[in-house]
Amino acid sequence: MKHPEDMPAPERLDYLRAWLLSGIVMPEPWRAWLHRSLVTAIDDGASLDQLLGLRPAPGGRTLQTQRLKTERDRYLRRAWRLLPGSPWSRSVELAARVRRYQSTGFKRDQERGGPPADDPVRVELFQAMSRMDCPTDSSALHRIVKDR
């Protein structure tokens, strides 16, 4: 399990929420991190949002934007895994499909309420683009899909 400071804030909050709702004891690095943050906020008056990494740095992404980007990237990875070929050729093909879908299919699918279920790559692209704009460059997409 990653240390909480090594995770994106939305993922970190998802873990905290799950542990708090389940009643399962948090692993030690998480308990120490949460305890240290709470004590510092109470004793020193520091911002708990800042200590937990919930407040973006100046010019940084909000939690909502971070979550949407994380979800978009997950759908792009799923679409990438559905394509045949080497990792790089899949990234090139994914970039071509993203460009084509952005310019033609996405708007139609939005009006229909979603894409046809018989095209799984299109389903994943619809979900990704419903979160936020997608990169259309092969290199940028390759960095996203290889990131995890």
ROTI-27569 format. One line per 10 residues: their letters; for each residue x, y, z of C-alpha. Coordinates in steps of 0.25 Angstrom, whole numbers. Example, Ala and Ser with C-alpha at 12.3 -4.5 7.8 and 13.67 -1.06 7.14 Angstrom:
AS	49 -18 31 | 55 -4 29
//
This chain:
MKHPEDMPAP	0 0 0 | 5 14 -4 | 8 24 6 | -3 35 6 | 6 46 2 | 10 38 -10 | -5 37 -15 | -13 48 -22 | -23 55 -13 | -36 49 -18
ERLDYLRAWL	-30 35 -17 | -25 38 -3 | -39 43 1 | -46 30 -5 | -37 21 4 | -40 30 16 | -55 29 13 | -55 14 11 | -47 12 24 | -56 21 32
LSGIVMPEPW	-69 15 27 | -64 0 28 | -59 0 42 | -46 -7 37 | -33 -2 44 | -25 7 36 | -11 3 33 | 0 9 41 | 6 19 31 | -8 24 29
RAWLHRSLVT	-12 25 44 | 1 33 47 | -1 42 35 | -15 45 39 | -12 47 54 | 0 56 51 | -9 65 42 | -20 66 52 | -10 69 64 | -3 79 55
AIDDGASLDQ	-17 86 52 | -22 86 66 | -9 90 73 | -3 99 63 | -16 104 56 | -11 100 43 | -20 97 31 | -25 83 32 | -28 84 17 | -14 88 14
LLGLRPAPGG	-8 77 23 | -17 66 16 | -14 72 3 | -28 75 0 | -25 90 -4 | -18 92 -17 | -6 100 -18 | -7 113 -25 | -10 110 -40 | -12 95 -36
RTLQTQRLKT	-24 87 -39 | -36 86 -30 | -40 73 -24 | -52 72 -34 | -42 74 -46 | -32 64 -40 | -43 53 -39 | -48 56 -53 | -34 55 -59 | -32 42 -51
ERDRYLRRAW	-45 36 -56 | -42 41 -70 | -28 34 -70 | -34 21 -65 | -44 20 -77 | -33 24 -86 | -24 13 -81 | -36 3 -82 | -38 7 -97 | -23 6 -99
RLLPGSPWSR	-23 -8 -94 | -34 -12 -103 | -26 -9 -116 | -16 -19 -122 | -1 -17 -125 | 11 -12 -117 | 9 -2 -106 | 14 9 -115 | 5 5 -127 | -7 5 -118
SVELAARVRR	-4 19 -113 | -3 24 -128 | -16 17 -131 | -23 22 -118 | -19 36 -122 | -25 34 -136 | -38 29 -130 | -38 40 -120 | -37 51 -131 | -47 44 -139
YQSTGFKRDQ	-57 42 -128 | -56 56 -123 | -58 62 -137 | -70 53 -141 | -76 43 -131 | -75 49 -117 | -86 59 -120 | -95 49 -126 | -93 40 -115 | -96 51 -105
ERGGPPADDP	-109 54 -112 | -113 39 -112 | -109 37 -97 | -97 28 -100 | -90 20 -110 | -94 7 -115 | -90 -4 -106 | -84 -13 -117 | -72 -4 -119 | -64 -5 -105
VRVELFQAMS	-53 5 -109 | -64 15 -113 | -71 13 -99 | -58 16 -92 | -55 28 -100 | -69 33 -97 | -67 31 -82 | -53 38 -83 | -58 50 -91 | -70 51 -82
RMDCPTDSSA	-60 55 -71 | -51 65 -78 | -44 67 -91 | -34 57 -96 | -21 59 -101 | -20 55 -116 | -5 54 -117 | 1 40 -117 | 12 43 -107 | 3 50 -97
LHRIVKDR	-6 38 -98 | 5 28 -97 | 10 35 -84 | -4 34 -78 | -6 19 -81 | 8 15 -77 | 7 24 -64 | 0 12 -56
//
